[in-house]
Amino acid sequence: MTRIVELELVRLRPSLAGRGAGGTAPVLVRVSDGEVSGWGEIPRATPRQWDALAQVFAPVLLDHSWRRPTEVVEAFADLPWDPALVGALDTACWDLWSRQRSTPLAHALAGSRTALTAGVTLARQVTLESVVTEVNRQVGSGFRRIRLEVQPGWDIDVVRAVQTSFPFLVLQVDAGGRYTESSEHLDALRSLDTLGLVTIEDPFAPDDLAAHARLASELRTPVALHRSLSSLDDLGEAIRAEAGRAINVDPTRLGGLTAARRAVDMAVDAGWQAWCGSSARTGVGRAATVALASLAGATLPVEMPGAGSRGRDLVVPPVRAHDGVVPVPLTVSGLGHEPDPATLPSFTARTLLLGSPRASDPDAA
């Protein structure tokens, strides 16, 4: 049996939360059995989530014993569901468990791939020319799949401009729930369907599975779901509703690696395609995503930071694509990446140590 005897929370600077952070900050979670540690990440935690993590979720985990990391989520069965908090603790326990056994996390998850094709997401640009320029930079760095953010009025021309300059590039679009079933919006989505895209992601509001199902039945391009899914129950409902044919699997959104691994299996069983996206703000979360993406069922390119990304990795070695390929760490145990002791302190805003006789919160004041 494994029991966590020490649990450390590290709140990072809010600036690391990125665009649209809205007062949130990334949080790293370290769990220890007294000898070995494992790490997880919350990409954007609100002050209320920090309090819930410190006062409720972390103490509950400290009181919970488990044999396999799949049993960790049982500790939180009676708590209000918060996939980001559960996900960070679940992932940290997976990392710990694989390190205890001197096993790479990818193998602990039953992953079989040694290297992954990488994809990158491009935020909306100011002009079509700037889109093409940015795509050119990413293609020049080796990326083979580009995911474009689109919205009504900024969709068909954008895709066509990129395809004209890069006719052999693999393209996906992320609509972010910005479309409705108005005639104008449906015509635009139908036009996107003719452009040979890999997927059209989240065209409608997250809670409108019926609209997704109607569109999915009409289009040849697979409709992909992401924001609609915050649990495996949500995915099961989406599959039964035939609301898509692809899934963007983000461990943070689903509640950790246990749920994310099951989500990939569910997608495969339903005949859906899957890829591993990541809202991670540091290399801790990205490394977990890489391990997950080594699963045989995650057939589409894994999401990685693009060329010129200003995000901080905070781990060694950095989690990055090289010539469009991400190596899966298989020669070291766990995540295969360690928080950089020379860098992490300068980006830390607050720490809290629980479970140890040395437990303290020197920054509480």
N, C-alpha and C positions, 0 to 999 in steps of 0.2 A: 504493500500500500504506500502511496505517496501522500504526504501531508506538507503543505506549504507552511514553513516556520517564519519566513520573513517576506514581506511584500513592500516594495518601494514604488512610490509614485513620483514621477518627474514631470512637472509642468514646464513646457518650453515657452519661449517668447511668443506672444500673439502674432508677431510679424511672420512667423513660419507657417501660419495657417493659410496664408495666400489670399487670393482675390475673393472678395465677398465673405470674409471670415466673420464679420459682425460681432466682434468681441470674444470670439472663441480662441482657443489655443490648443496646439497638439499636446498630448500627454503620453509619455512612455511608462509602461508598467513592467516591473521586474519581479519575478517570483523566484523563491529559492527554497530548496529542501534542506538548507544548511551547508551543502557542499557544492551544488550545481545551481545555476540560475538560468531562467528563460525570460524572453522579452516579448512584449506586445505593444501595440500602438493604437491610440485613439486619435484620428487625424484632426478633429475639431471638437473640443470639449467645452461646453458652456460652464460658467461658474457653478450652476446647479448640478451638472453632471459630475464635476470635480467633487463636490460635497457628497453626492450620492455614492460615488466610487469610494471615497475615503471613509464614510460613516456607515455604509450599508454593504455594498457589494464586496469590497475587499475583506472586511471582517467575516462575512459569510463564507468566503473561500478559505480563509484561515481556519475555520471550524470544520471544513469538509475534507474527508479523505477519499482517495480515488485510486483505482488500479490502472485505468487507461484514460487518456485525455478526453475521450468521448463521454466520460462520466462527469466531467467538470460542470457542464451546463445544468446538471441535476441540482447543484447547490443553489441555483437561482430560480428554481421552479415556483417559489411562492412570492417572488419579487415582481414589481412592474417591469415588463419587458423593455429593455434598453439594449438594442443589438450592438451599439458601439462599445458600451461598457463590458457586456458579456463577451463580445468579440475579442477585445484586448486581453482579457483574462484567459479566455479559452486558448488564444493563440500563444500566449506566454507559457501556458501549461504544455501545449504541444511541443514548443521549443525545449522546455525543461525535460520532458519525457524522452525526446529523441536524444538529447545530450546525455541523459543518464545511461542510455544504451549505446552511446558512441555511434549513432546512426544519423545520416543526413535527414533533415526534415522532409525532403521530397520523398525519400524511401519510406519514412514513417507513415506518410499519407498514401502510400502505394503508387506514387508517381513513377514513371518509367522513362521519361525523356531526359536527355543529357543537355540539350540546348533548345532554345525557344525562339521562334520568329517574333520580332518585336513590332508593335504598332504604337502610334503616337496620336494624340488628339490635338487639333488646332482650334483654339478659340476664335471667335469671330474677329475678322480683320476689318480695317477701315474701307478698303477698296478691293476690287477683284485683282488688281495688279499686286497688291500687298499679299493677298492670299497665295497667288502663284509664286511670288518671291519666297514666302515662308515655306511653302511646300517644297520648293527647290532646295532650300537649306536642309530640310529633313531628309529628302531623298538623297542629297549629297552625303549625308551622314550614314546612309545605309538603310533607312527605314523603308519597309516594303508595304506597309499598310498605313493609311492615313484616315483618321476619323474626323470628319468636319462637323462643326456645330452649325446647325441651320435653324431657320425660323421663317415664318411667312414673309415673303418678299426678299428673302436672302437664302435661296435654296437652289433652284434649278440652274440659274446662271453661274452660281459658284461652282457647282459640280461640273458643269460643262467647261468652264474655264480651266479647271484643274485637269480634266480629261483631255482637253485639247493639247495642253502642254506635256502631259504625262499619260499617254494612252494606255500604258500597261500597268499603271499603278492600281493596287487594290484599295477601294474606297468604301467606307461606311459613313453614315450620317447619324448624328445625334440630334434629335428634334427637341429634347428637353421638355416634352409635354406642352409645347407652344401652339399646337394646332387644334382645331375643332372639326366637327363634321359639317361645317359650312361648305357650300358648293365650291367656293373659291379655294378653300384649304384642301378639300378632297381632290380637286383637279391638280393642285400642285403635287400632292402625294402620289397621284397616279402618274404624273409626269416623271417624278423621281423613280418610279417603278420601271420606267423604260431605259434607265441609264446604266444598268448592269451593276448596281451596288450590291455589296455583300449583305448588308442589313440596313433597315431603317429603324432606328432606336427611339423608343418612347415618343411616338407622335402625339399622343393625347395625354390628358391629365392622369396622374398615377392611379386614381381611384376608379377610372372608367375602363374596366376590363371589357365591357360589352362593346365599346367603340373599337378597342384594339382587335377584338375578335371579328367584328364586321370587316375591318380593313384587312386583317390577315387572310380572311377567306377570299378576298378579291385580288390581292397583289401576288405577283410571282416572287418579288423580293421578300425575304423573311422579315417579319416584324420582330424586333428584339425588345425585351423588357429588362428594366433595371430599377427605376425609381418606384415601380409598383410593388417591389418585393422587399419586405423587411423581415421575412421569416420563411421557413419551409412550408408552412401552411399557405402563405400567399402564393408560393410557386405552385403548390398542388392545385390551388383554385384556378390559377392562370392556365395550367395545363389542361384541366378539365374543361375550361371555357374555350380552349383552343384560341387563346388570345395572342399567340405569337408562334414563332418557330425558332427562336434563338433567345439566349439569356446572357447578360453581362453579369458575371459572378463577382461580387465585391464582398470579401469576408467581413468588412466593417459594417456593411448594410445588412448582412444576413445574420450576424451574430457569431462570427469566428470561423475557424478552419473546420470544425466539426460539421457545422451547417453547410458551409461552402462546399466541402467535399461531397456531402450528400446531394447538394443542389446540382453539381455536375453529373452525378449518377442519375438523378431524376430526369435531367435534360436528355441524357443519352437514351434512357429507357423510353422517353416520349418521342424520340426521333428529332429532338431539337439540337441545334448547334450551340456551342458554349465558348466563351472566352473569359479570361480573368482580367477584369478591370481593377483599378485601384484608386481609392481616394487618399491613399497614404501621403503623408507629408515628409516622412523620413525613410531612410533605408530599412528600418525595422519592419515597417508595414510592407514595403516593396519586396523585401526578401521573402516574407511569408507568401505574397502573391506569386512570386516566381516558383516557390515550392508547390503551391497549389496548381499552377499552370502546367506542371510536369505530368499531371494526370492525363491518361490517354484520351479521355473524353473532352478535354479542353482543346478543341481542334483549331480554333481561330487565334490570331496573334495576341500575345499578352501585352497589356498596356504598360508603357514605360515613359519616363520623362524624355522630352525631345531635346534635340540639339539646341544649345543656348538656354536651357532651363536654368532659372535662377534659384531653384529650390536647393536646400541643403540636405545632403545625404546623412551626415552624422554617424555613419558606420564605416568600418574598414573590413574588407575592401568596399568601395562604392558599388551600389547596385545600379548598373547601367548597361545599355545595349552597346555592342561593338559591331560596327558594320551591319546593323540591323538584327543582330543575334544576341540573346541573353544566355550566358552559361548558367546551368543549374549546378550549384555547389554540391559536389558528391565526394569530396576528399576530406571534409570536416563535418563534425556533427552539428545538429540543430540547424538554425537558420543559415549557417555558413558565413555570417557577418556579425561583427561585434560593434556595439556603440563605441565610438572613438573617445577614449578618456582625455585626449588632448583637445578635443573640439567641443564635446558635449557640455562641459561646465559653462562655457561662454554663451551658450544658448539656453541655459536653464534659468527659469524664473523662480521656481520653488520646488522643494522636495519634501516628501513625507515618508517616513519609515514606520511600518506597522509590523507587529508580531514578534519583534525581537526585544529583548530586555533593553536594548539601546534605542528603542523607538523614540523618535523626537520629531519636532517640526520647527526648526530654528527660524523659519521664515514666516511663521504664523502671524507675527506682529506686523 
